[in-house]
Each structure stands twice: as C-alpha cells, then as structure tokens.
Amino acid sequence: MQKNHLLQQRSVAGCGYEEWCLAEGVAGSALWTEIRRLAPDERQARAALAALLAEANDGQCGHEPERCYELAVAWGCGWRSVVTRSQEQPWPKAVLALAQLSEPLVGTVLRQLDEMHLPSPASERILALRHNRDAGERSFASMLALDLVASQGLDGWKPEQHRLSSYLLRLFGGRLDTGALRSAAFTEGLLYPLLREELGLLSGTVAFLVCHSAACHAERIHAAITQAHPIKVSELGKVGLFEGNRCSSCGQHAEATSTYRLLRRHWLLVPRIYGGAYEERMFMNCTACGHHFPCSASYMYHYETMELLRTCVDEGATTTQRHFIHQARKELRSARSATACPLCQRHAVSQRPVQLWVYAPTKK
C-alpha cells in the first residue's frame, strides 16, 4: 500500500495533470478538479492530490464527485495535517466551503430543537433563528467552521466509514439516536455553547409533575406512597407528565397534597434572567416515596443561616463562634425532623435541599 502511494506521488509530481487524469481515468479527474478549485496554488494542489488519491481509492469514493469534494474540503481545512504532512495554513476557499456544508446541518439541529416543543420563549427564539439565515444558520455555520479548523476537529473523520456531512452533524448536535436529538447528548455538541451564549439556553435538572387523576397516574402515586417505591421518569410516557399548574393530558389542576413531583435531568431551558420562563427553587426530597416538595420558609431560614455561618467562619473558630454553629446545626436538624412529606406524611426527608428549575411563566 505504501509503495503504491509513493508511486502515485512520483507520477503526479512528474507529469502534467492532463496526462495524469487520462492515465487514472474519471476518478482522478474529479478529485483533481475539486482540489484545483480550492487550493491556493499549483504546488499545494499537487501535494494534496498525491495524498488524497490513496484516500479516494481506499474509500472507493473517487468516482463520486461529492465524495471527492468532501476530501478536498477536509484536506484544505487541515484534515490529517499532524499525521501525514507538515503544518500549513488552511485554504481560505476550503474554510468557506466547510461553512457552506455546515449551514444546512445547523438548520437540521435547530429544526430538531424546535420540534422538541420547548416552552416559549425558547422555542420562539430557536424558530426565529431557523428562519433568519443571516443571523442564525449562516453565522453559526461560519463560527463552527472556524472553530473546527482551529481545533483540528476534522481529524476524527474517516471517509471510508462516514460522509463528511454525517460526521459534522454528529459534531454539531452531539450523539444522535435514530435521527432524534437527545438533550443530554446535545450538550456535548459544538452548537450548544453558541446557543447558550446567543439564547441563554442551558441544560439543567427540572421539576416535573405527575398527574394524580385516575385517568393518568393515580395508581402509580398510590403505590409510591404505600409501598415506598419512588416513581422514575423512565417508567412514564408523555401522558400525565407536565410542567406548570395543569395536566396537559386530562386538564387536572396540580394539588400540593396529591400531585407527585420528580426531577428530570438534562432538560433544555431558558432562565428567566435571560428572558425565559424558568427559575430555580429549593425542594426537599422524601427518601421514602421519592416526592419532591417545596421547602418551608422556616426550614430555609435555618438552612441559609447554617450555610452563612459555614462560609464566614474559618477553621480557627472561637468558642463563641463554635457555639453559634452548634446551635444553628441543632435548629436545622430540628426543622428537618419536623418536616413531613405532604403526600406520604413520613418524616424521612433528605439531609440537604435540592435546587431544581421550575417552569413558572409570568402571568399576563
């Protein structure tokens, strides 16, 4: 294989490209056409051709103009520069071509985000970005292309296994499962940091309500209370799982002593401080039934007092300071012991409160 590659390099370097194209056939001609269109000069074009001919033959894609184009774009953006060649400046036309390849892929990820039915105004902002090419897809695609070139993010692409567009889509949107965007995986993609900066979009742990009506999950909630069997999100479908004050499935209003609350991790949201509808609140977790319920004002007073003392008092505390800490810890323990779950009435709450995001749209 290496011997053939060297022979190809010598043949390309020792003859004109017209003669070489005739010798190699249509495959070489397509690859050379794309390289010449993107390369800054003849020398770099010939060097790229000598290296990419083997790649085209190995991937059996030399006869496909689209695959030849992807090879030329990737090479011009620094693909395999560390392994196979000395460091060179990226080709400006190749970087521009990478941005053009990325633009529809950014639109695909934004469309999948929009289809996740995120609460407004997150969905409205994503929808606006999706339809405003100048401010949305095009600018994000340019930033992503420059970032990929600077970080050599294309080095993991294997043309014999994937098309370049498939590889880029995976980089932008995170791991894709059967074509559907997963919020946990999306945060690992390159587009998430840009949307976080542009929209305030972030991934957090959110409080969701489980409807207690007979039409939804009354039996599950009863089992959680009587058998101390916490409900898991994975056990539920979309029916009877909601945010806000009313079940979207049956219309039942949420009740503090009947509706079950659980947490959902890796949920995409926009905080109120960035114009969204989510705010952080403190909850207690019942270790028996698993229900999360709001902390009382009395408990929060003792908890915040204890946290303030821990922050302000160092290890070399005086006798008086240690007395205040001991007293605050005792009062906090007493407040926690007096707290009962509003669903199962057990005094088995967590040692520390849990901070969750809550969907709380402003009333108009």
N, C-alpha and C positions, 0 to 999 in steps of 0.2 A: 504493500500500500504506500509506504513512504517513498519507495523507489519510483513508483508511477507518478507520485505527486511532484518529485524533483524533475522528472522528465517533462511533466506538463509545464512547470515553471520555466525550464530552459526553452521549450518550444514557443511559449508565449513571448519570452524575452527576445527570442532570436528571429522572429518573423513579424510581418505586419498583421494587423488584426483581421484584415480581409482574408488573407491566406489561412490564418488560423481558424476563422469561422467556417471556411469551406471544408477544412480538414475535420473539424469537430462536429459539424452539422448544425441543426437548428438550435440545439440546446446551448451550445456555446454562443451562438449569435444572440439569443435572448438575454443571456446573462451579461454579455459584453455591452449590449445596448443599454441595459439598466445601469450598469456601472459607469459607463461614459456619461450618462445623463446626470449623474450625481457627483462624480469625482471632480475635485478642483483642477486637476491637471492630468496629463498623459501618464506620467510616472506612477502616480498613486493609483490610477485606473488599472495599469498593467500589473502592479503588485497585488491589488485586490483580486483581479481576475485569476492570477496564478493560485491564490489561496482558496478562492471560493469555488473554483472548478471542482475540486475534490469534494467539497461540501455538497455541491449540487448533485454530483454523481452518487455520493453516499446516501443522500436523502431521496434519490430518484425523482428529483423535482426540477431538473434542469430543463425539461421540455415544457414546463408551465411558466408562462411569463409572470404570473402573480407571485409564484414562489421565488423566482429569480429577483423580482423587485424587492421582496422581503429580505433576501440575503444581502442585496446591495445596500438597502437602508440600514440594516443592522450593522453591517461592516463599517459604513460611514459614520455611525454613531458610537463606534468604539467597541463593538462586539468582539470578544476574544482577543482584545489588544494585549492583555497581560500574558496570555499563553503563547500566542503564535507570532507576535510582532512587537517591534519597539513602539513606545508611546508616540502617537501622532495626534494632531489636532482633529477634532471631529469635522466632518464635511458639513458646511452650512446647509446645503441643499438636502442632505440626508436628515439633518435635525428637523428641518421644515417638513420633510416627508413623514417623519415619525410623528410629528404633531398632527398632521393631516390624517394619518392612520388612527391616531388616538381619539380624534374628535367624535366619531360615531360610537366608539366604545364608552366614552364618558357619558354620552347620551343614553346608552343602554343601561348603565348603572343608575343614572338619575331616574330613568323610567321605572326601574325596579324599586327604587326607593319610594317613588311616588305611588306605586301600586301596593306598598305595604300599609297604606291607609294611615299614615302618621297624622296625629292630631294637628289641627291648624294652630299657629301659622307655619309650622314646619313644612307641611305638605304644600301650602301655598307658595312658600319660598322656593322649594325644590321644583315645583311646577313652573314657576316664573323663570328659574334658571334654565330649565329644559327647553323653554320656548324662546328664550333670549340668547341666541347663539353668540352674539358679540360679548355679552357679559358672562355667559355661562360656559357652555361646552367648549367654545374656541379658546377662551383664556385659560381654562383649566387644562385643556389638552396641551397648550404651549408650555405651561408650567410643569406639567408631568413629563413632557418630552425632555425639557432641560434638566430636570431632576434625574431622570434615567441616565442621561448622558454623563452628568457629573458624578453619579454614584456607581456607574458601570452596571446599572440594573438589568441590562440585557444579557449579561454574561451567562445567566442560567438558562437561556433559551436553547432548545435542542431542535433544530429544524427537521430532523428525521422523525421526531415524535409529535410536534405541535406546529400549527401555523402560528405566525408571529401575532396575529390578531387575538388568537385564543390565549396566548401567553400574556399579552398585555391586559386583556380583560381580567385575568386572574390576578395580576399585579394591582390593578386599579380597584377592583371590587372585593379583594380577599378571596378566600376559598369559596367556590361556587358549588352548591349541591343540587344536582339535576337541573341546573339552569336558574335556580331560585336564589336570590340574595339572602344570606343569613346575617342577621345583625351582629352576632358575635364575631363572625369571620370578617365582616365588612370593616371593622375597626383595625384589622391587620393590613388592609389595603392602602394604597398610596393616595386615594381620593379622600379618605376620611379626614386627614389633617387639614386639607384645603377647605372642606365643607365645615369643619369645626371653626376655622378662622373666619369663613365667609358668613355662615349662618348661625354660629353658636351651637351647632348640632353636636351632641355628645352621647356617649353610651353610658347608661347608669342602671342602678337597681331600682325598680319602680314598684310601688304598691298597687296590686290588682285586687279587685273584689270578686268573690264567688257568690253568685246569687243563691239566696236561701229559699226561693219559691219551689213548690212541688214540681213545677214544670222544668226546673233546671237542676239544682244540686242539693235539694233538701236532705236526701238520703246520705250523701257523702258528708255533709256537715254534721248530721246526726251521728254518723259513725266516728267522725273525728272527735266529737265531744264525749261520747260514751265509751269509746274504745281507746282513746288517747292515740289516735292514728292520724298524724298531720297529713293534710292534702298537698299533693305535689302538682305543679303546673303540667308536668308530663302526663298526668292522669286525666287531664281535662282537654276538651276540644275548644272550639271558639264559642260554643253556646254557654251562656251563663257566666262568662269571664269578662269583666268590664272595668272601665275607669269612670270616674265621675260619681253621680248620685243616683243613676237609674240604670237598670239592666237593659242592655241593648237588644236582648233576645225576647224577654217577656214583659218588659216595662215595669218590673217590680222596683220600688224605691229601696235604697240601701238603709239598713237599720243597724244602730250601734250594737244592739244585743242579739242580732240574728245573722247578719251578713258576715261571712268569713273573709278575712284579708290575708293574702300571701304575697310573697315577693317574686319578682320576675327580673332576672339578671340580663344584662346586655341589651337593654331596651333603648332605642334611639329616641332622643327627646331634645327640646329646645327650652332652656331655663327661662323663667320669667324675666330675669335681668337682661336677657338678650331679645326680649320681645315675645317669648314663648308663653306656654301655659303651665309650666311645671315649677314647683317649689319644693324645697327639702323640709321634711318634718321628722320628728323623733317618735319612734314607736317602741313599745315593749313587745317581746315575743313570749308567748306562752309555750313553755317547753313540753307541755302535755299534749294539747290539741294542735299546736302549731300556729294558732291565730296571732296576728299582729294587730295591736290596738294602740291608740294614741296615749302618750304619756300624760299623766295628770299634771296640773300646774304645780302642786305640792311636791311631787317627785322630781320634776325638772328643776325646781328651786334648790333642793338638796343636792341633786346631781351636778348642777352648774357650780354650786358653792364648793363642792369637793374638787371639781376639775380646776377651779380657780386657785384653790389652795395648793394643789399639786404643781401648778405652773409657777406660782410665786415663791413657794418655799423650797429652798435647796436642801441638799443632804445634811448640811450642818444646821438643822433647825434648833431653835432654842426650846426650853422647856414649855414656855407659853405657846409657841407655835405648834409643838407636838400635841399639846392639849387640845388646841382648836382642830387639828387634823383628826385626832381620835374622836372628838365629839361629832365632827361633820360626818365621819365614816359611820359612826353609830346611828346617827339620824337618817343617813341614806339607807342603811341596812333595814332600819325600822320602816321606812317609807316603802321599800321594795317588798318587805314581808306583808305589809298591809294592802298591797296591790293585788287584786284578783282579776282573772280573765273575765271579761263580760259575757263570754259565750259558755265556758265550762265551769266558771266560778272557782277554779283552782288557784291556789296561791303558789304557782310554780312558774314564775317569770324569770326571764334571762337576767344575768348579772349586770349587763350593760344595755342601754337602749340601742336601737338600730336606726340609722339615718336612711330614710328612703325618699325617693322622688315621688311626688303626688301630682296627678293631673288635676289642676284647680283653675279652670278658665274664669276670667273676670266676668262678672255678671254685667250685662248691658241694660 
